Amino acid sequence: MADVGGDDVRRCVDEAVAVLARAPDPTAEVPLMGTDVAGVVWHVGECLHWYGHDLLLGPVDLTAGRYERDPAAGYGRLITGLTTWGEVLARVLDAADPAERGFHPWGSPDPAGFAAMACAEVLLHTGDVVEAVGLRWAPPADVAARVLARLFPHAPADTDPATTLRWATGRADLPGRPRPGSWAYAAAG
């Protein structure tokens, strides 16, 4: 199975933004995330921001620094931020040597690992919003399958990839399989 890369991040962000921009109320609660729609959009943009930094800095833990949300930023600015940080990360991934490693608490991912984690964040949290506010959306199955293969190598490969990704992170049921009680990305690959 092919690695995940910058173009996959761009595609996930583009598809997510298309549905998130249609959210009827950015203040609607997303119970799974403990915040509202706008907070989820912020969270995803922040993840993409940090993944770019984490890969560029190598195996250095930069968690002492924080990127803060502007409380005055409207929902449109949060969507623009998500789009921008997705593109920044994609460019970092595109320029990275495949042997580079960055910091993550679950291992030292290479660029494909960071791309897979970014796509997972976008796909999973967009799904969280969609479920909470009743929008219709189907994540790209081919990207979800590559993300699963990279981050959850022991997940079933004979089921719908988007549902299986949600199952692997404790968000959905798969027939005949118990829902995981805990999970972590196989970030280091």
N, C-alpha and C positions, 0 to 999 in steps of 0.2 A: 504494500500500500504506500502511496506517495506521501511525502512529508507535508506538513502544513506550513504555509508561508505568508508573506505580506499580502499577496492577492486574495488569500482566503480571509485575512483580517478585513481588508477593504470590502469584500463581498458581504461578510457578516454585518459589518457596521452599516453599509448601505441598506441592506435589507431590514436591519433592526430600526434604523432611523426612519425608514418609510412607514413602519407600523407605529413606532413610538410617537412620531409627529402627529398621528391621528388619535392619540389618547384623549378622550373627551374631557378629562379633568386631571391635570398634573398633581393635584393634591389628594387624589384618591389613594386610599391605603393599599399597600401591597403587603399583606400579613406575613408572608414567608420571609420577607426582607426586613420587617419591622420599621418600615418607612413608607413614604408615599412614592408615586410614580416619578416625580422629579428627583427624589432621593436615590432611586434606583438608577436613573440616567446618570446622575452625578457619580455614583459608585462605579458604574461600568467605565465611564470616562477616566476616573481616577485610577482604576486598575490598568487601563491601557497606558496611561501616563507613567505609572510606576514600572510596568514591564519594559518600556523603552529605556528608562533610566537603569533598571536592574541589569539589563543585558549590556548596555554601554559601560557600566562600571565594573563588570566582571564579578568575581566572587566576593564583593564587598557588601556588607549589610548596611544599607543606608536608611534603615527604619527609624533612625533618630530624627530625620527630617519629615515634614508633613506638607502636603499640598491641601490648602483649605478652600472650602466652598465659599463663594461670595453670596451672602444671604440676600443681596439685592438682585442677583442674577435671575432673570426671568427664565421660563421654560425654554424659550427659543435659544437663549444663550447656552443653556445646558446641552441642548441638542447639538448646537454648533461646536461646543467643546468636545462632545463625544465624537463627532465627525473628525474634528481636528486631531485629537489624540489618537484616533484610529489611524489616520494618515501618517502622523509622526512615527508611531510604532511600526507601521508597514514599511516606511522608508528605512528605519533602523534595521528591520529584519532583512530587507532587500540588500542592504550594504554589508551585512554581517558575514563574517567567515563562518561556514557551517561548524567549525571546530570551537568557536567561541563559547564560553560558558558565563552565565550570570548568576546572581544571587536570587534564591527563593527559599523560604523556610522548609519547603518539601523537597529540596534537592538543588542541584546546580544545572538548570536547563540550558540546552543549546538553543539557537534561534528557532528551530522547529518546535521545541518545547514551549518557548514563550508564545509563539504563534498559536499553538494548540490551546494553551491556557487562555489567551486573549479571546479566541473564538468561543471557547467554552463559556467564559464570562458573558460575552455578548449574547450567545444563543440561550443560555440558561436564564439570565435575568430578563431578557426580552420575553421569554416564555412565562416568567413569573408575573410580569406586568400584564401580558395578554390574558392569563388565567384570572388575574385579580379584577380586571376591568371589562372582560368579555369581548375582547377584540379577536378577530380571526387572523391566524398567521401560521405558516408552515416553514420551519427553518430548512435551510438547504441540506438535504439528506446526505449528499456526497461529502460535504464538509463535516457534518456531524459524525459520519462514519470514520473519517480520518482522525478527528479529534478523539473519538472513542479508542481507536487503535493505538493512538499515542499516549493518552492519559489514563486509560482504563483497559490495559491490554487483556485482562481476564474477563471483561464484559462479554456477554453473548454477541456474536456477530451475525446471527440468523434472525434478528428481530429488527423492527423499525429503529434506525439509528437515533432519531431525535427523541423518541420515547425512551430508548435505552440510555441515552445520555442523562435524561431526567431521572431515570431509575438509578443509575450509578451514583447520583448525587442525592439520593433519598427523596426525590420529588415525585416519583410516579411508581406505579406497580407494573410488573411484568408477570404475565400468567405463569404459574408454576415456580416462581422464584421469589424468595423473601426479599423485601425491600432492605437495602443496606442500612444499618443503624449508624454507621459512621463511614467516612470516605476521605480520601486524599488523592490528589493528582499524582501520577507517576511522572513527576515533573522532569526528573533527570533523564528519563528515557532508558 
